[in-house]
Amino acid sequence: MDETPYRFEPAFLEEDVPSPLVGLATEIAQCSARLPGRLPAPAAAELADLVRIMDCYYSNLIEGHATRPIDIEKALARPSLEARPLVQEARAHIEVQKHIDDLAGAAALPLPTSVAFLQDLHRRFYERMPAELRIIESTTSTIEIEPGAFRNDVAHDVAVGIHVPPSSERVPDFMRAFGERFAKAAGHPGQKILAIPAAHHRLAYIHPFIDGNGRIARLMSHAMCQHAGIGANGLWSISRGLARGLEDRGEYKQMMRAADAPRRGERDGRGNLSRAALIDFSEWFLKIALDQISFCAQAFDLDALAGRYQRLADLVFEGKTQPSRLIVKTLELGELARGDAALIVGSSERTARTIVAACTARGFLKTDTPKGPLRVGFPVQDRAYLFPGLFADKPLPAPPTNFLAPEPPGRSGMGD
């Protein structure tokens, strides 16, 4: 078996890129640029927090770890009280992804395909993992996962299905070549998007870590989207699309296996792996990305979201229109000074304070300090209503016009 980095060539599509891929990359760039729409920054930041929970949920679901979003959110709010290993794993994922988003927001994100960055992602992820999830057990041995370390022992050699990754002693050379090859792609604006699916597969093909390769590949892809300017400030998730596929939930693993195929003849490129298979995988991956950008653009459209929120608040507050008026105006403005609440709802200051208190208690409004400005919240118990299909394994229908679902959210009392 070839144990030189030539084994994962072609690393990416450097020349004669098929026009459908160029078209997809162009459309992704255009659609992602429109994704924030008219969302004010505070609302967009709240939604980015939600997307990180969604991304974590679906990324772990791919690994067979189904952790409920509500448990993930509780773990984020009370990290010292949550000891369940899979919930701690989910919290670790979200914290690492937030680190990526913070770097991107500060224009300080390094090259996501660099060896140093990938090892740092793995280190940050596994340092936050509970001890029982930092152990790999087999019938013959127990291996402790060292955060940030590549495979470095013959005991770490693995087979992934029928694919046998490079031996552990060769991983450093393969990863050095990986970093160098994709640094070349990052130097060309047109290649930044097209290289994302190729890097995703090739990193998994090398399988550099003892464990966590799939999740690190998905975090790297998220970082590459941010680095390429299509991340829309964290307002869409590649993992949701990979977990669901275009038509079938099994597509991700099928496409990854297909991209492992060796070169099929003289007309199939000049590398060790099939160029045709890489083209197929890249097209599928980019279609997934475009589908998810479109989904989130629809889910986060300001006018549509305001309409859904208004119907939800009217239901929860039993037909009283003042709370929904306050919530929608806060959503549209991004932040609202507490002193302006009475003007918005057309009431006395005392009544406005009661309305604000009720909305805050329900999670519809949030504030950092008792007297600070208000911003909109998206309570976890209401997300199926505000964002139909966001966490569902199967698409959910849009909420009916009266917003009465089979299990409507609980009502909140509010005095005048």
C-alpha positions, 0 to 999 in steps of 0.5 A: 500500500502506498504510504506517501502523501501522493495517496490522497491526491488529487487533494482538490480540483485545481484545474478544469473545474466542472461548470456545475461546481463553479455555479454552485460555489457562486450561488453559495457565495451569493445566498450566504451574503444575503442570509442575515437579511434585515436581522439586527445584530442582537437577534442574529447573535441569539440565532447564531447561539441556536445554530451552534446547538443545532450543529452540535446536535446533528454532528453528534447524531451522525456519531450515534450520540443523540443528545436532546437540544433541551439537555444541551441548553441546560448544560450550557446554562449550568455546566457545574451541575451537568455530569452526563458524559454525552451532554458534556460532550455536546457542551464541548462541541459548542464551546469549540465552535463558538471559539471558531466563530469568535475568531472569525468575528475578530478577523483572527481565524487562522487557516482552518486546514493548517496542522496547528489549527486542527490539532488545536481544535482537537485539543480544545474539544478533548480537554473538555470531554469527560474522562470516560469519553477520552478512552478507546477500549478494544478486546485487547487494550485500552487507549487513552486519547491525548488531546491534540495528538495525532495517531503515533503508535502501531496500536492506533492503526485502524480500519474504517470500514474497508478503508485502511488509513495511513499507518500511524508512523506516516500520519505526520507526513500526510498531515504536513502535506495536507496543510501545504496542499490546502494552503495553496487552495486558500490562496485563490479566492475561487478555490476557497469554497470548492476546497471545502468538500475536498478537505472534508473528505481528505482529512477523514481519509487520513484519519489523523486522530485516534478518535474524533476525526468526523467531528473535527472534520465537520468543525474544520468545514465550519471554519473553512466556510467562515474563512471563505466568507460564506459562514454568514456569521454562524447563521447556518450549519453544514452538519444539519445537512450532512446528517439529513442528506438531500433525500436520505439520511444515509447519504453522508456515509455513502458519499464519503465511502464513494470518494475513497475510490481509487483512480479508474483509468487514464481519463480519471485524473492523474492522482491515486484517488478517483477525480470523478468520485471527488467531483461527485462528492464535491457536488453533493456537498455543495448542494447540501451547503446551498440547501442549508443556507436556503433553509436557514434564510427562510427560517430566519427571515425577519418578516416571517419570524416576526409573524410566527412570534406574534402568533405564538405570543398571542396564543401564550398570552391568551389573545392579549396583543400588547406582549406580541407587539412588544416582542415583535418590535424588540425583534425588529429593533434588535434592542429596546430600552426598558423605558420605551416599553410603555410607548410601544404597548401604549400603556402606563409604565406600571403595566409595561413593567408587568408585560416586560416581566411576563415576557422575560419570565417566559423567555421571549425577552432577555436582558443582561442586567435588571435595568438593561436593554431588552432583546428577543429570546428564542425559548427552547420549548417554543423552537418547534413553533418558531423554527419548524423542522430545525431539530426534527429528523423529518421535515415538519409542516409549517405551523397553521395560521392559528398556531395551534399545534397538537401540543401547544406551548403552555400559557403564561398569566399576565395581569394588567 
